[in-house]
Amino acid sequence: MVSRRTVVVAGLPVHVFSRIGLGDITGEVAVLFFLHGRQGAARELDGRAESIISQVASKGQSNTELLVVTLVRSLSYRLALGLII
């Protein structure tokens, strides 16, 4: 099972995928950032992020927990929320 948590960073929704819940991580982490294309959306990468986490988990136990992060990098999104003046 893949855990997905959405957090807001600087007004932008950031989706964090992991094998276990973020609160359960106690050791080292490695982070893979996925940025969508100019006309894309972060949700288009959800399936890929989940697949990567599942594939890494199937390899067995590791000392490092992998996090896959997808985010909206659009200036227009921040403008629509009134975050940039």
Helices and strands as residue ranges (DSSP letters): E 3-9, E 12-18, G 22-24, E 28-35, G 42-45, H 46-58, E 64-71, H 75-80
